[in-house]
Amino acid sequence: MRTPTAVVTGASSGIGEATARRLASLGFHVLCVARRTERIEALAAEVGGTAVTCDITVEADVARLAEAVGGRLDVLVNNAGGAFGQEPVAEADLDAWSRMLELNVVGTGRVTKALLPALEAAEGVVVFVTSTAAETAYEGGAGYNAAKFGERAVAGALRLEIVDRPVRVCEVSPGMVETEEFSLTRFGGDTERASKVYAGVEEPLVADDVADCIAFVATRPAHVNIDRLVVRPRVQAANHKVHRTS
């Protein structure tokens, strides 16, 4: 019996790393994909997978990824992405906006395009990991909102375009997830500012919570498509409505 295969982008930390572990525990051979070779090699060794160093914004890297995948792929988890900055539009760092769009939208599109034939051959599923930033705009979020709204649009258009093919197109949209790097990256390594994001928030989501959702979506029967799953911690009713204890 053929071992099912999965590609997880952004697997060097956070949700991607947790998802690679979760899919491996379910019997997938996981291609752990990220830019940081040392991290993904350690992860791949631990879960019995394969490390593929890849910057999804670089065409040649994605071509090498497609070669490593080969002719069949059961699951693609488009997790690589990120937020840079949280300035209002009047003070926007437009270079940061360009980076977010290139990574979250164009890079994700590049990977999906390259691996779609292998997904079709295996009658597989692609899971886009977006964000509740794609649910509604918020102050200071314009660049990231645009990137995640854009990624959602890619998923939605793809689902319409390939409805006649045996590939499911799904989306997982997480809310507040406390991971080791997301907010630090967003605020340029400012630990104090990053820590304030979760100040007073009892039990935000953690990476394993989202990984469980991704694995659930990816392992439904072939006729079942989870168009979109929105997951937040209980204390977050909306992007702007979070209960804090202090």
C-alpha positions in Angstrom: 0.0 0.0 0.0 1.3 3.4 -1.0 2.3 5.7 1.9 0.4 9.0 1.5 2.5 12.1 1.1 2.1 15.7 2.4 3.9 18.9 1.8 3.8 21.5 4.6 5.3 24.9 3.8 6.6 27.1 6.6 7.4 24.0 8.6 10.4 25.4 10.5 8.3 26.7 13.4 4.8 27.3 14.8 1.7 26.0 13.0 3.8 24.5 10.1 6.0 22.5 12.5 3.0 21.3 14.5 1.2 20.3 11.3 4.1 18.3 10.0 4.2 16.4 13.3 0.5 15.8 13.3 0.3 14.5 9.7 3.3 12.3 10.3 1.5 10.8 13.3 -1.4 10.0 11.0 0.9 8.0 8.6 1.9 10.6 6.1 5.4 10.9 4.7 5.8 14.7 5.2 8.0 16.9 3.1 9.0 19.6 5.6 9.4 22.8 3.6 11.0 26.1 4.7 14.0 28.3 4.2 15.8 27.3 7.4 17.6 24.1 6.5 18.8 23.2 10.0 15.4 23.4 11.5 13.6 21.4 8.9 16.3 18.7 8.8 15.9 18.2 12.5 12.1 18.0 12.2 12.2 15.6 9.2 14.6 13.3 11.0 12.3 13.3 14.0 9.1 12.5 12.1 10.6 10.3 9.4 10.0 12.9 6.6 12.0 14.7 4.1 13.5 18.2 4.4 13.2 20.5 1.4 14.9 23.9 1.7 12.7 26.3 -0.3 11.9 30.0 -0.4 8.4 30.0 -1.9 9.1 33.5 -3.4 11.8 32.0 -5.6 10.8 30.2 -8.7 13.8 27.9 -8.9 13.3 26.8 -5.3 9.7 25.9 -6.0 10.7 24.0 -9.1 13.1 21.9 -6.9 10.2 21.3 -4.5 8.0 20.0 -7.3 10.8 17.7 -8.4 11.2 16.4 -4.9 7.4 15.7 -4.7 7.3 13.8 -7.9 4.1 12.7 -9.7 1.7 12.3 -6.7 0.9 14.4 -3.7 -2.0 13.7 -1.3 -2.0 16.8 0.8 -0.5 20.3 0.3 -0.7 22.6 3.3 0.0 26.2 2.2 1.1 27.5 5.6 4.1 29.7 4.8 3.3 33.4 5.2 3.7 36.2 7.7 2.9 39.7 8.8 5.3 42.6 8.9 4.4 45.7 10.8 1.1 47.1 12.1 1.1 50.8 11.0 -2.0 52.7 9.9 -2.3 53.4 6.2 -1.1 57.0 6.7 2.2 55.7 8.0 2.4 52.5 5.9 5.7 50.8 5.1 4.8 49.9 1.5 7.8 47.7 1.1 6.5 45.6 4.0 3.1 45.4 2.2 4.9 44.2 -1.0 6.7 41.5 1.1 3.5 40.3 2.6 1.7 40.1 -0.8 4.7 38.3 -2.4 4.8 35.8 0.4 1.2 35.2 1.3 -0.4 35.5 -2.2 2.2 35.2 -5.0 4.4 32.6 -3.2 1.4 30.5 -2.2 0.1 30.7 -5.7 3.4 29.7 -7.1 3.6 26.5 -4.9 0.0 25.6 -5.6 0.4 26.0 -9.4 3.6 23.8 -9.4 2.1 21.0 -7.3 -1.4 21.0 -8.7 -0.7 18.2 -11.3 0.6 15.9 -8.5 -2.4 16.7 -6.3 -4.7 15.8 -9.2 -2.9 12.6 -9.9 -3.4 11.5 -6.2 -6.9 13.0 -5.9 -5.6 15.1 -3.1 -6.4 18.2 -1.1 -4.8 21.6 -0.7 -5.3 23.5 2.5 -4.7 27.2 2.6 -3.9 28.5 6.1 -5.1 32.0 6.0 -6.1 34.1 9.1 -9.0 35.8 10.6 -7.3 38.9 9.1 -9.2 37.7 6.0 -12.5 37.9 7.9 -12.6 41.6 8.4 -10.2 44.6 8.3 -8.8 46.0 11.5 -6.9 49.1 12.4 -3.2 48.8 11.6 -3.9 45.6 9.6 -4.3 47.0 6.1 -1.3 45.3 4.5 -1.8 42.0 6.2 -5.5 42.1 5.7 -4.9 42.7 2.0 -2.5 39.7 1.8 -4.8 37.3 3.6 -7.9 38.5 1.8 -5.9 37.9 -1.4 -4.9 34.4 -0.3 -8.5 33.6 0.4 -9.4 34.8 -3.1 -6.8 32.5 -4.6 -8.4 29.5 -2.7 -11.9 30.5 -3.8 -11.0 31.0 -7.4 -9.1 27.7 -7.5 -12.1 25.8 -6.1 -14.3 27.2 -8.8 -11.8 26.6 -11.6 -11.1 22.9 -10.8 -14.6 21.8 -9.6 -14.5 19.2 -12.4 -11.2 17.7 -11.1 -10.6 15.4 -8.1 -8.8 17.9 -5.9 -10.4 19.4 -2.8 -9.6 23.1 -2.0 -10.0 24.0 1.7 -9.1 26.8 4.0 -8.3 27.0 7.7 -8.6 30.6 9.2 -7.0 30.9 12.6 -7.5 33.7 15.1 -5.2 34.5 18.0 -2.5 31.8 18.0 0.4 32.3 20.4 3.5 30.9 18.7 7.2 31.5 19.2 7.7 33.8 16.2 4.6 35.3 14.6 4.3 38.5 16.6 8.1 38.8 17.1 8.4 38.8 13.3 5.6 41.2 12.9 7.1 43.7 15.3 10.7 43.3 14.1 11.9 41.4 17.2 10.4 43.8 19.7 9.7 41.3 22.5 7.8 43.8 24.7 5.4 44.8 21.9 5.0 41.2 20.8 4.1 40.1 24.4 1.4 42.7 24.6 -0.6 41.0 21.9 -1.4 38.2 24.3 -1.4 40.1 27.6 -4.3 39.1 29.8 -5.6 36.6 27.2 -6.3 33.3 29.0 -5.6 30.3 26.8 -5.0 31.7 23.3 -4.8 29.0 20.7 -1.4 27.2 20.3 0.1 25.7 17.2 -1.1 22.2 18.0 -4.8 23.4 18.1 -4.5 24.7 14.6 -2.6 21.6 13.4 -5.4 19.4 14.6 -7.9 21.5 12.6 -5.7 21.3 9.5 -5.3 17.5 9.9 -9.1 17.1 10.3 -9.8 19.1 7.1 -7.1 17.3 5.1 -8.3 13.8 6.1 -12.0 13.9 5.3 -13.3 11.4 2.8 -12.6 12.3 -0.8 -16.2 13.6 -1.5 -16.1 16.0 1.5 -14.8 19.5 1.1 -14.4 21.8 4.1 -14.6 25.1 2.3 -13.5 27.2 5.3 -12.9 26.5 9.0 -12.6 29.5 11.3 -11.0 28.7 14.6 -10.4 31.1 17.5 -9.8 30.9 21.2 -13.0 31.0 23.2 -12.1 34.5 24.6 -11.9 36.0 21.1 -15.3 36.7 19.7 -14.0 38.7 16.8 -10.7 40.4 15.7 -11.6 43.5 17.7 -13.4 41.7 20.6 -11.1 39.9 23.0 -11.7 39.3 26.7 -8.6 40.1 28.7 -8.2 39.6 32.5 -6.0 42.7 33.0 
